[in-house]
Amino acid sequence: MPTTELENKIRIRRSSERGFEDFGWTDNWMTFSFANYHDPNWTRFGPIRVIVENHIQPHKGFESHPHRDMEILTYVSSGVLTHGDNMGNKEGIRAGEMQRLSAGKGIVHSEMNEHDEVEHNIQIWILPDQKGHEPGYEMKRYEKAERTGRLRLYVSPEGREESMRINQDAEIYAGILQKGDLYEHDLKQGRGAWLQVVHGTIRINDDVVLYQGDGAGITDLTKLELEAMEESELILFDVAMEFKTPYRID
């Protein structure tokens, strides 16, 4: 497929073009409009509303704060992020681990780096299918060997393959591909894929290249063919582009 035709189906969000805030104790690299950053050209992809990359300094973090009616996923690439909430959960999220927090009717939580090394995470907000769900909490972890050379399913609506359940028509995969590894993912009609490169370099369908921090929204393709140009850590979303949500999304 010629590059010009393929690029019509793949919308690239380069790392350097993302919104950026530096608070000293953490940074925010924002793929979509979030908090004080607004870009009308980048507000969401399907039900994916927020993708924020953080590097939290040692013994710093987000003190207790509330959320409601949002599906919040946190994927840790390195370090440990300690989560605490008003449901009684307190747990460290480690490299290769993803946490699902369904805010639903309302939760209060904190996210702290209680350790001596910088913590690196990707936080994702996905619009729920309705308001007022009961708050929920889950963790999913794969050891590095289990998620190397493939992408593992962390999240799905029905909890397929022992994944965490989410209140939206969205699947989330993550893993590590070694240099030269090939990975294929089929897309059904009406679905789109968002690929986020945490580390490394990835070629899509033998043409478009993404680098560390880059993301891309893919529509109108039936198959993704990913090739790792070096060891690469990825998050892949497979989402319904038409979906049920109580929020106004135009």
N, C-alpha and C positions, 0 to 999 in steps of 0.2 A: 504494500500500500504506500503510495507517495506521501512524503512528509506533510504536504499541505492538506491532503485529505485526512490523514491521521490526526493532525493537530486540530481539525474541526471537531473531533470526537474526544480529544484530551485537552483539558484546560489546566494549564500549569500555574502553580503558585510557587514562585521561587522564594527561597528562604530569606533573601535580602529584601524582598518586597513586603514581607509581613509587617504587621504593626509591632512596635517594640516599646517597652517600658523597662527602665532600670531603677529598681528601688534600693540598690545597694546590697540588701540581704537576699534578694531574688531578682530574676529578670522574667519578663513576660514576652514571648514571641507568639503573636496572635495571628492565626491563619484567617480567621473571620472577625468581623466587627465584635468587639467585646469591651465592656467597661467604658473607659474614656476614649477608646479607639473606634472610629467608625469609617468604614469604606463601603459605600453603597453598591460597589461592584462585587464585594465579598461579604455576604451576610450569612450564607449557609450553603450546604450541599445536601439536597434532599432533607432528611430530618436531622442531619449533623449541624448543630448550631454553633458549637465552640470547639476549636482545637488550640490549646495553649501549651507551649513548651516552657518549662521552668527549670532553672538551676538554683536550688535553694542552698544558701550558705550554712555551714555547721552551726547548730544550736540556734537556728532561726526557723521561722515558719509562719503559717497563717493561724492566728488565734481563733477562738470559737466564733463562728458566724453562721447565720441561718441560710437554708435553701428550701424551696418547695417546688413541686410539680416539674421536676427535671430528672432525666436519667444521667447520672454523673459517673464516668469511668476514669480511673487513674491507672496509667501504666508506668511502671518504674523501669528505667533503663540501667541506672547505677545508683548506689547508695541505698539508704533506707528512709522511707517516709512513714512517720508514725501517725496513724489516724485514730482520733477519739471522737465519740459522738454521744448524744443524749439517750441513745438506745442501749448504752452500756458496753458498746464495742470499743476496744482499744487494741490495736494491732499494728505491727510494722509491715509495710509493703516493700518487698525487696525486688531486686533485679529479676525480670522475667515474670513478675506477678502483676495481676490486674485486679483492681477493686471495682465492684459495682455498688453504687449507692443510689437507690431510688428515693428521691427526696419526698415525692408524694405529698401527703397532707402537711408535711413540714418536718425538718430535722435541723439540729444544730451540731456542727462538727468542727474539728480543728485538724490541721495538717502540719506537722512539725518535723524538722530534721534534728533529731536529738543526738546525732553522732558527729564524728570529727572530720568526715569527708563531705564534699559537696554532693548533694542529691539531685538527680536528673530525672524528670518525669514529663509525661505527656498527659494533660488532662483534657477530657472530651465531654461535652454536653450534648445529649441527644433529646430532641423534643419527644415527650411521651405521647401515647395514643389518647390519653384522657387525663383530666385533672382528678385529684383526690385519691390516688392509689395509696394503699398502706405503705409507709416507709419500709424499705428493705435494704439488706446488706449482704454481700457475698464477696469471697475472695477466690481467685483461681491462679494457680502457679504451675509452671512447667520448669523443670530443671533445664539448664542450658543444652544438654545433650538431647533432651526431648523436643526442643524447639529449634534445633540446628538442622539445616538442610530441608526445612519445610516450614509452613505456616500453620499454627495450631488454632483451632476455633476456641475463643475465649467466651464469646457472648452470642446468644441467639434467642429469638422469641420463645421457642419451645424447649430450650435447654438441651438441644441436640448434642450428642457426643459428650455428655456430662459438662457442657458449657453452662455459664451463668445465664439466667433468664433476664430478658429486658422487655420493658413495656413499649415496644415499637418494633416495626418490621425491619430489623437491622441485625446484621451479623458482623462480628469483629474478629479478625484473625491477626496473629502476630508471630514473628519468628525471626530466625537468623539464616541467611543464605550465604554460603561460602563462595569465594571467587569461582566463577564458571558454572555455578548451580543454575538450573532452569526450573521455573515454577509456573504452572498453568492454572488459571482460574476461569471457569465458565460463568458467564453472566446471562441470566434469563431475561426475557423481554420485559421491559418496564423497570429494570433495575439499573442502578449505577454503582460504580466503584470509586472510592477515594483511596489513594495510596499515599501514605506518609512515610518518608524516609527518615528514620531516627539517626542512623549512621550509615555511611557507605555510599555506593553509587549503583544505580539500577537502570537498566535499559528496558523500555516497554515496547513490546511487539517489534523488536529488532530495529527500533528507530529513535523514539523519544528517550532522552537520558535525564534522570533525576539524580540530584546530589543531596548530601546531608542537609536536612532541614526542609527540603523541597516537598511539595505535595502536588497531587494532580487529581482532578475529577474526570472520570471516564464515563461516557454515555454512548449509546448506539453502537457498542461493540458486543459481540457474543463471546469472545475469548480474550483473556489477558495472558500474554506470554512475558514473563519477567526473567531477566538474566542479570545475575550479580556480577558486576565488574570488579568488585573487591568484596571482602566480608561486609555484609550489609544487614542491618536490623530494620525491620519493616512493620508497619501496621496497615492492614488492608480492611476496608469497610465495604460491605456489600449491602446496599440499601434500596428499598422501594422509593422510586422518585415521586410517586403519588402515594400519599400515606395519610392516615388519620391522625389529627392533632387538634387540640382545643385552641391553639394559638393562631393568630392571624399571621400568615407567612408571606404575603405579597409585599 
